[in-house]
Amino acid sequence: MSVDVTMPKLSDTMEEGKILRWLKHVGDAVRPGDVLAEVETDKANMELEAYDEGVLAELRIGEGDSAPVGAVIAVLDAPGAAKAAPSGEKPSRPAEKPRAAERPEAAERRPGDGRRAPEARAPAEPAPKPSPRPAAPREPESWRPTVVRRGEEGGDAAPKASPLARRIAREHGLDLAGIPGTGPGGRVVEKDVEAAVARQAGGERSRKVPAPEPAPAEAPRAPAAGRVELSRVRRTTAKRMGEAKREVPHFYASAEIAMDEVMRLKEGLTGVGEDYEGLTYTHLVLKAVGLALRRVPELNASYDGDAMVLHDTVHVGLATATDDGLMVPVVRDCDRASVATIAREARALVERARAGRFAADDLSGGTFTVSNLGMFPVSEFAAIINPPQAAILAVSAIRAVPVVRDGQVVPGHVMKVTLSCDHRIVDGVLAGRFLRELKTLLEQPLALVV
């Protein structure tokens, strides 16, 4: 009995995944929890774990190829099933080939088939190239080799390319033979064809539109320093942020929060012991946000067409910069977890994010997001909402400023926060209530640790 391995949905917004590297190969034994492959999603590179036991019988998707969520990418057989046939060979092929050899007239009826010459009785004589050459009829799946799909013998070998790359090239009328491949073994992959499409489009524009005469008084422009292709993560981020800004009606509300008491609390907790080792202001803000969302649940919500979905858990995403782009790992239960637990889990999430190694649920399930630029000299900024969430909080740097207390000007420390809200389900009163709760929790921070 065989078990299909499908492309899982590894993030909330994932629609397809790319196989970067298979860590198991045909014939290998597989146990639940084994890592089968590294998969590139729209947000990060993740490890695909096995849920069933068996022997890896077939790989449906090659390295560098993409598949939609739910598509079958591999097949597991029951333990011991691999002994029925040599590794990598399909059982149906040996039975098919003798029948073809007994019927040479079948080859004569298929002039486009490169496996036989038109003259079946003179195999040593080179086959004349017909002109025009008719397309070969489609063969049954059992005839197709598992590695080389076309040009196996005779004729010109077709360039190695992923199915997605072939489809894009066909849609734009491109010849794969003229596109250099950057995939494994020189394989032409999606980004190679997209680059060729962009070059073709630029060439067509230059042919169709004559270059204008430069004005005599205009100084020559400096050449471009270079072009950097965006990674899949950055392309997805650009697409989704553009959609969010266009489709979500944002409004903003800001507040200044006195941070003197939080600074004293952080200093005291850091001296307690290893439970608070590595504690940062971000961890205290996450805890305060979790409690504020519990008190104002309308901000812990999502927009769903004609409804507002109120979440019963408070899972806060933490916007994190990595080499591949912006990631949003999710710290869970920020309203119930202790500050020490939040600090420990947030540190582990950020480390995995920057190493590019995520667990399946690290990036999913967020109900609210915090974007913190407090480590930079940023006094104020506004963030873009991460749909379908109702809001995102932008946290700026803590600044030493003069403040008025009891009618006296004294030194103090303040932090400015800006709440971006989806006006379809959040109004100004709800935003004000949330900021009031957050300000109270951070200015009287003992509630964070009791």
NUTORBA-939218 format. One line per field, with one value per residue (C-alpha): residue number from 1; residue in three letters; x, y, z. Coordinates in Angstrom, 1 decimal. Example, Ala and Ser with C-alpha at 12.3 -4.5 7.8 and 13.67 -1.06 7.14 Angstrom:
<recs>
nr (1,2)
rest (ALA,SER)
east (12.3,13.7)
north (-4.5,-1.1)
up (7.8,7.1)
</recs>
This chain:
<recs>
nr (1,2,3,4,5,6,7,8,9,10,11,12,13,14,15,16,17,18,19,20,21,22,23,24,25,26,27,28,29,30,31,32,33,34,35,36,37,38,39,40,41,42,43,44,45,46,47,48,49,50,51,52,53,54,55,56,57,58,59,60,61,62,63,64,65,66,67,68,69,70,71,72,73,74,75,76,77,78,79,80,81,82,83,84,85,86,87,88,89,90,91,92,93,94,95,96,97,98,99,100,101,102,103,104,105,106,107,108,109,110,111,112,113,114,115,116,117,118,119,120,121,122,123,124,125,126,127,128,129,130,131,132,133,134,135,136,137,138,139,140,141,142,143,144,145,146,147,148,149,150,151,152,153,154,155,156,157,158,159,160,161,162,163,164,165,166,167,168,169,170,171,172,173,174,175,176,177,178,179,180,181,182,183,184,185,186,187,188,189,190,191,192,193,194,195,196,197,198,199,200,201,202,203,204,205,206,207,208,209,210,211,212,213,214,215,216,217,218,219,220,221,222,223,224,225,226,227,228,229,230,231,232,233,234,235,236,237,238,239,240,241,242,243,244,245,246,247,248,249,250,251,252,253,254,255,256,257,258,259,260,261,262,263,264,265,266,267,268,269,270,271,272,273,274,275,276,277,278,279,280,281,282,283,284,285,286,287,288,289,290,291,292,293,294,295,296,297,298,299,300,301,302,303,304,305,306,307,308,309,310,311,312,313,314,315,316,317,318,319,320,321,322,323,324,325,326,327,328,329,330,331,332,333,334,335,336,337,338,339,340,341,342,343,344,345,346,347,348,349,350,351,352,353,354,355,356,357,358,359,360,361,362,363,364,365,366,367,368,369,370,371,372,373,374,375,376,377,378,379,380,381,382,383,384,385,386,387,388,389,390,391,392,393,394,395,396,397,398,399,400,401,402,403,404,405,406,407,408,409,410,411,412,413,414,415,416,417,418,419,420,421,422,423,424,425,426,427,428,429,430,431,432,433,434,435,436,437,438,439,440,441,442,443,444,445,446,447,448,449,450)
rest (MET,SER,VAL,ASP,VAL,THR,MET,PRO,LYS,LEU,SER,ASP,THR,MET,GLU,GLU,GLY,LYS,ILE,LEU,ARG,TRP,LEU,LYS,HIS,VAL,GLY,ASP,ALA,VAL,ARG,PRO,GLY,ASP,VAL,LEU,ALA,GLU,VAL,GLU,THR,ASP,LYS,ALA,ASN,MET,GLU,LEU,GLU,ALA,TYR,ASP,GLU,GLY,VAL,LEU,ALA,GLU,LEU,ARG,ILE,GLY,GLU,GLY,ASP,SER,ALA,PRO,VAL,GLY,ALA,VAL,ILE,ALA,VAL,LEU,ASP,ALA,PRO,GLY,ALA,ALA,LYS,ALA,ALA,PRO,SER,GLY,GLU,LYS,PRO,SER,ARG,PRO,ALA,GLU,LYS,PRO,ARG,ALA,ALA,GLU,ARG,PRO,GLU,ALA,ALA,GLU,ARG,ARG,PRO,GLY,ASP,GLY,ARG,ARG,ALA,PRO,GLU,ALA,ARG,ALA,PRO,ALA,GLU,PRO,ALA,PRO,LYS,PRO,SER,PRO,ARG,PRO,ALA,ALA,PRO,ARG,GLU,PRO,GLU,SER,TRP,ARG,PRO,THR,VAL,VAL,ARG,ARG,GLY,GLU,GLU,GLY,GLY,ASP,ALA,ALA,PRO,LYS,ALA,SER,PRO,LEU,ALA,ARG,ARG,ILE,ALA,ARG,GLU,HIS,GLY,LEU,ASP,LEU,ALA,GLY,ILE,PRO,GLY,THR,GLY,PRO,GLY,GLY,ARG,VAL,VAL,GLU,LYS,ASP,VAL,GLU,ALA,ALA,VAL,ALA,ARG,GLN,ALA,GLY,GLY,GLU,ARG,SER,ARG,LYS,VAL,PRO,ALA,PRO,GLU,PRO,ALA,PRO,ALA,GLU,ALA,PRO,ARG,ALA,PRO,ALA,ALA,GLY,ARG,VAL,GLU,LEU,SER,ARG,VAL,ARG,ARG,THR,THR,ALA,LYS,ARG,MET,GLY,GLU,ALA,LYS,ARG,GLU,VAL,PRO,HIS,PHE,TYR,ALA,SER,ALA,GLU,ILE,ALA,MET,ASP,GLU,VAL,MET,ARG,LEU,LYS,GLU,GLY,LEU,THR,GLY,VAL,GLY,GLU,ASP,TYR,GLU,GLY,LEU,THR,TYR,THR,HIS,LEU,VAL,LEU,LYS,ALA,VAL,GLY,LEU,ALA,LEU,ARG,ARG,VAL,PRO,GLU,LEU,ASN,ALA,SER,TYR,ASP,GLY,ASP,ALA,MET,VAL,LEU,HIS,ASP,THR,VAL,HIS,VAL,GLY,LEU,ALA,THR,ALA,THR,ASP,ASP,GLY,LEU,MET,VAL,PRO,VAL,VAL,ARG,ASP,CYS,ASP,ARG,ALA,SER,VAL,ALA,THR,ILE,ALA,ARG,GLU,ALA,ARG,ALA,LEU,VAL,GLU,ARG,ALA,ARG,ALA,GLY,ARG,PHE,ALA,ALA,ASP,ASP,LEU,SER,GLY,GLY,THR,PHE,THR,VAL,SER,ASN,LEU,GLY,MET,PHE,PRO,VAL,SER,GLU,PHE,ALA,ALA,ILE,ILE,ASN,PRO,PRO,GLN,ALA,ALA,ILE,LEU,ALA,VAL,SER,ALA,ILE,ARG,ALA,VAL,PRO,VAL,VAL,ARG,ASP,GLY,GLN,VAL,VAL,PRO,GLY,HIS,VAL,MET,LYS,VAL,THR,LEU,SER,CYS,ASP,HIS,ARG,ILE,VAL,ASP,GLY,VAL,LEU,ALA,GLY,ARG,PHE,LEU,ARG,GLU,LEU,LYS,THR,LEU,LEU,GLU,GLN,PRO,LEU,ALA,LEU,VAL,VAL)
east (0.0,1.4,1.0,1.1,3.2,1.6,2.9,1.8,0.6,3.6,2.4,-0.9,-0.4,1.4,0.0,2.9,6.3,9.7,11.8,15.2,16.8,15.7,17.2,15.8,16.1,14.3,14.8,15.5,13.6,11.4,10.1,7.6,9.5,12.3,13.1,12.2,13.2,13.9,11.0,11.0,7.7,6.5,8.0,11.0,12.8,11.3,11.9,9.3,8.8,7.3,4.1,4.1,6.5,7.6,10.1,10.5,9.3,9.0,9.9,7.3,8.9,12.6,14.9,14.3,10.7,7.5,4.2,0.9,-0.3,-1.9,-0.1,1.5,5.3,6.5,5.1,5.9,5.6,5.1,8.5,10.2,8.3,11.4,12.8,10.1,12.0,15.4,15.6,14.5,13.0,9.3,7.9,5.9,8.8,10.4,7.1,6.5,9.8,9.7,6.3,7.7,10.6,8.2,6.2,8.7,5.8,4.7,8.0,7.4,4.0,5.8,8.3,8.9,10.1,13.8,14.2,14.1,15.2,12.4,14.0,13.4,15.6,18.7,19.3,22.9,22.1,21.6,17.9,17.1,15.7,12.1,11.0,8.7,9.0,5.6,5.2,5.5,2.3,2.0,3.2,1.8,3.3,5.0,7.2,8.6,12.0,12.2,15.1,15.4,12.0,12.8,15.7,16.9,18.4,19.0,18.1,18.9,18.6,16.0,17.5,17.0,14.2,11.6,8.0,7.1,10.0,8.9,5.3,6.4,8.8,6.0,3.6,6.1,7.4,11.0,13.5,14.8,18.0,19.0,18.4,21.3,20.2,21.2,19.5,21.1,23.2,22.5,18.8,16.6,14.3,11.6,13.7,15.9,12.9,11.4,14.7,14.6,11.0,12.1,15.0,12.7,10.2,12.9,14.2,10.7,10.1,13.4,12.6,9.1,9.8,12.6,15.0,14.4,17.1,19.0,18.8,22.0,22.1,21.3,24.2,24.6,23.1,25.3,25.0,23.1,25.2,23.5,20.3,19.6,16.9,14.5,14.3,11.0,10.4,11.0,8.8,6.0,6.5,6.4,3.2,1.4,2.4,1.3,-2.1,-2.5,-1.8,-4.2,-7.1,-7.0,-8.2,-5.5,-5.9,-3.3,-3.3,-0.1,0.7,3.8,4.6,6.8,9.3,11.2,9.4,9.8,13.5,13.8,11.8,14.0,17.1,15.7,14.5,17.9,19.6,17.2,18.9,19.0,15.2,15.5,18.8,18.7,15.5,14.8,12.3,10.7,9.8,8.1,6.2,5.0,3.6,2.0,0.4,-0.9,-2.6,-4.0,-5.5,-7.2,-8.7,-9.7,-10.5,-11.8,-8.2,-7.4,-9.5,-9.5,-11.5,-13.5,-15.6,-18.8,-17.7,-15.2,-13.6,-12.7,-9.8,-9.8,-6.0,-3.5,-0.6,1.5,3.7,7.1,8.4,12.0,14.6,16.6,19.0,16.1,13.7,11.1,9.8,7.0,7.5,4.6,5.0,2.0,-0.3,1.3,-1.6,-1.1,2.6,5.1,7.7,10.4,8.6,7.9,11.6,12.8,10.4,11.0,14.7,14.4,12.0,14.3,17.4,15.5,14.3,17.8,19.2,16.4,15.2,11.6,9.2,5.9,3.9,6.5,5.0,1.3,-1.6,-0.7,-3.6,-1.7,1.8,4.4,7.1,9.9,12.6,13.6,17.2,17.6,17.4,13.8,11.5,8.3,7.0,3.9,3.7,1.5,-1.1,-0.6,-4.0,-6.3,-5.2,-7.0,-4.0,-0.2,1.8,4.9,7.4,10.0,13.2,13.2,14.4,15.7,13.7,12.6,9.2,6.8,6.0,4.1,4.6,8.4,10.5,12.6,14.6,12.6,12.4,9.6,8.7,6.3,4.1,1.8,-1.2,-2.2,-5.8,-8.1,-10.9,-13.4,-13.6,-11.8,-12.7,-10.9,-12.5,-11.3,-7.8,-7.8,-8.9,-6.1,-3.4,-4.7,-4.5,-1.0,0.2,-1.1,0.5,3.9,3.9,2.8,4.6,4.2,1.1,3.4,5.0,2.3)
north (0.0,3.4,6.7,10.1,12.8,16.2,19.7,21.1,24.6,25.8,29.4,31.2,32.7,29.9,28.9,26.9,25.6,25.0,21.9,23.3,20.0,16.4,15.0,11.5,9.6,6.7,3.5,5.2,4.1,6.9,7.2,9.8,13.0,12.4,15.5,14.7,17.9,21.6,23.7,27.4,29.0,32.6,33.5,31.3,28.1,25.3,21.6,19.1,16.3,12.9,11.8,8.2,5.2,3.5,3.4,6.4,4.9,8.0,11.7,13.5,17.0,17.6,20.0,23.5,22.8,24.2,22.6,24.0,23.3,19.8,18.5,15.0,15.5,12.0,8.5,6.2,2.4,0.0,-1.1,-3.6,-2.7,-1.3,-4.8,-5.5,-3.4,-1.8,1.7,4.4,1.9,1.7,-1.9,-1.2,-0.3,-3.7,-5.1,-2.2,-2.3,-5.9,-5.2,-2.2,-4.3,-7.0,-4.3,-2.2,-0.9,1.1,3.1,3.7,5.3,7.7,9.6,12.1,9.4,9.7,6.1,4.4,5.3,5.4,2.2,-0.4,-3.0,-0.8,0.5,1.3,3.8,7.3,8.4,11.2,14.2,14.7,18.2,19.4,17.1,16.2,16.1,12.8,11.4,11.5,8.4,6.6,7.5,4.0,4.8,8.0,7.8,9.2,11.5,12.4,13.1,14.1,13.6,10.4,8.9,10.4,14.0,17.1,16.8,19.1,21.6,20.6,22.8,22.7,22.2,25.7,27.2,25.3,26.6,30.3,30.0,28.5,31.3,33.9,32.2,31.8,29.1,27.3,26.5,30.2,30.7,30.0,27.8,28.5,25.5,22.2,20.8,23.9,23.3,26.2,27.3,29.8,32.8,32.2,32.4,35.4,37.2,36.3,37.6,40.9,41.2,40.4,43.0,45.6,44.8,45.0,48.4,49.7,48.5,49.9,53.2,55.3,56.8,60.5,63.0,64.1,67.8,69.5,71.2,67.9,66.2,62.5,60.2,58.0,54.3,52.1,50.5,47.1,45.1,42.8,40.2,39.9,36.7,34.8,36.1,39.8,39.4,38.0,40.8,43.4,42.0,41.6,44.9,46.6,44.8,45.7,49.4,49.6,47.4,48.1,51.5,52.4,55.0,55.8,56.7,57.5,57.8,58.7,56.3,57.1,54.2,55.1,52.4,49.7,50.5,50.0,46.7,45.4,46.2,44.4,41.3,41.0,40.7,37.9,35.0,33.0,32.9,36.5,36.2,38.2,40.1,43.1,45.9,44.0,41.1,43.4,45.2,41.8,41.0,44.4,44.0,40.6,41.9,45.0,42.8,40.7,43.8,45.2,42.0,44.0,44.7,40.9,40.3,39.7,41.0,38.3,39.8,41.0,39.8,40.5,37.4,37.7,35.3,33.5,33.2,36.1,35.1,38.2,38.2,39.9,41.5,40.4,41.4,38.6,38.3,36.9,39.7,40.5,37.5,37.5,34.6,34.3,34.3,32.4,33.2,36.5,37.3,34.1,33.3,34.8,37.4,34.8,32.3,35.1,36.1,32.5,31.7,35.0,34.5,31.0,32.2,35.1,32.8,30.3,33.2,34.5,31.0,30.4,27.2,27.3,24.8,24.4,26.6,29.4,31.7,30.9,31.7,35.4,37.6,40.9,42.1,44.3,46.0,47.4,49.8,50.7,49.6,52.4,56.2,56.2,58.5,57.7,55.5,53.8,50.2,48.5,46.1,42.3,41.2,39.8,41.1,44.2,46.2,46.4,48.4,50.3,50.8,53.5,54.1,55.1,58.7,60.8,64.0,66.7,65.9,67.8,66.1,67.8,71.1,70.7,70.0,66.9,64.4,61.4,58.6,58.3,55.9,56.7,54.0,54.2,51.9,51.2,50.0,48.5,51.1,48.5,46.8,49.2,52.8,55.5,54.8,51.2,52.4,54.9,52.3,49.9,52.6,53.7,50.1,49.7,53.0,52.1,48.6,50.0,53.0,50.8,47.6,45.4,44.0,42.4,40.1,39.3)
up (0.0,-1.0,0.7,-1.1,0.3,-0.5,-0.4,3.0,3.8,5.8,6.3,6.4,2.9,1.2,-2.2,-3.6,-2.5,-4.2,-3.4,-2.7,-1.7,-1.2,2.0,1.4,-1.9,-3.7,-1.7,1.6,4.7,6.2,9.7,11.2,12.0,9.4,7.3,3.7,2.0,2.3,0.9,-0.1,0.7,0.2,3.6,4.4,3.8,5.9,6.6,5.4,7.9,7.2,9.0,7.8,7.8,4.7,1.9,-0.5,-3.8,-6.1,-6.2,-8.3,-8.0,-8.8,-6.9,-8.1,-9.1,-7.5,-6.7,-5.4,-1.9,-1.8,-4.9,-4.6,-4.5,-3.4,-2.8,0.1,-0.1,2.8,4.4,2.2,-1.0,-2.6,-3.2,-5.8,-8.4,-8.7,-7.3,-9.8,-12.3,-12.9,-13.1,-16.2,-18.4,-19.0,-20.1,-22.6,-24.4,-25.8,-27.3,-29.1,-30.4,-31.7,-33.6,-35.6,-37.7,-34.7,-34.9,-38.6,-37.9,-35.5,-37.6,-34.7,-32.3,-31.9,-30.6,-34.0,-37.5,-40.2,-41.7,-39.1,-40.9,-41.1,-37.6,-38.2,-41.0,-39.8,-39.9,-42.4,-40.8,-42.1,-43.0,-41.7,-38.7,-37.3,-33.5,-31.9,-30.4,-26.6,-25.0,-22.0,-18.6,-18.4,-21.4,-20.0,-18.3,-14.7,-15.3,-19.0,-20.4,-24.0,-26.4,-24.7,-27.8,-31.2,-32.3,-30.3,-26.6,-25.0,-22.5,-18.8,-17.3,-14.6,-15.7,-14.5,-16.5,-19.6,-19.2,-18.8,-21.8,-23.9,-22.9,-24.0,-27.1,-25.7,-26.7,-23.6,-25.4,-25.4,-21.7,-19.3,-16.3,-12.7,-11.2,-10.2,-13.1,-15.2,-15.1,-16.3,-13.4,-13.0,-12.2,-15.3,-17.6,-15.8,-16.3,-20.0,-20.3,-18.7,-21.1,-24.1,-22.9,-22.6,-26.1,-27.6,-26.0,-27.3,-30.8,-30.9,-29.2,-30.8,-28.3,-27.9,-29.0,-25.8,-25.1,-25.8,-22.3,-20.4,-18.7,-19.5,-16.9,-14.8,-15.6,-13.2,-10.4,-10.9,-10.7,-7.8,-8.4,-5.4,-3.5,-3.4,0.1,-0.9,-4.0,-1.8,0.8,-1.9,-3.4,-0.1,1.3,-2.0,-1.8,1.9,1.4,-1.6,-0.3,3.5,4.6,7.2,9.9,12.6,16.3,18.3,22.0,24.1,26.9,29.9,30.1,33.4,35.4,32.7,32.6,36.3,36.1,33.3,35.3,38.3,36.4,34.6,38.0,39.2,37.4,34.2,33.7,32.5,30.7,27.5,28.5,26.2,26.0,23.1,25.4,27.9,25.1,23.8,27.3,27.6,24.1,25.0,28.1,26.3,23.6,26.2,27.6,24.2,22.2,19.2,18.2,18.4,15.4,11.6,8.7,6.9,4.2,5.9,9.4,12.2,13.5,17.2,18.2,21.5,21.5,21.6,19.2,18.5,15.4,15.7,12.5,12.1,9.5,7.9,5.0,2.8,3.8,6.4,8.5,11.1,13.6,16.0,19.8,21.2,24.2,25.0,27.4,29.5,29.2,31.7,30.7,31.1,28.8,26.2,26.3,25.8,23.0,21.2,21.3,19.8,17.1,16.1,16.0,13.7,11.5,11.0,10.3,7.8,9.6,10.8,12.3,10.4,12.8,13.5,10.9,11.2,13.5,14.3,15.5,15.8,14.9,16.5,14.5,16.7,15.5,19.0,18.4,15.8,16.3,15.0,16.9,15.1,12.2,11.0,9.9,7.2,8.4,7.9,6.5,7.6,11.0,12.3,13.4,13.8,16.4,15.5,18.4,18.3,20.3,23.9,24.1,27.0,27.0,29.4,30.9,33.2,36.5,39.4,37.6,37.4,34.3,35.0,32.8,31.7,29.1,26.6,23.8,21.0,19.5,16.5,16.0,12.3,12.2,9.5,9.4,8.1,11.5,13.9,14.7,16.6,19.9,19.9,18.9,21.8,24.3,23.3,23.5,26.9,28.2,26.7,28.2,31.7,31.6,30.6,32.9,35.8,34.8,37.9,36.1,33.6,36.2,38.7)
</recs>
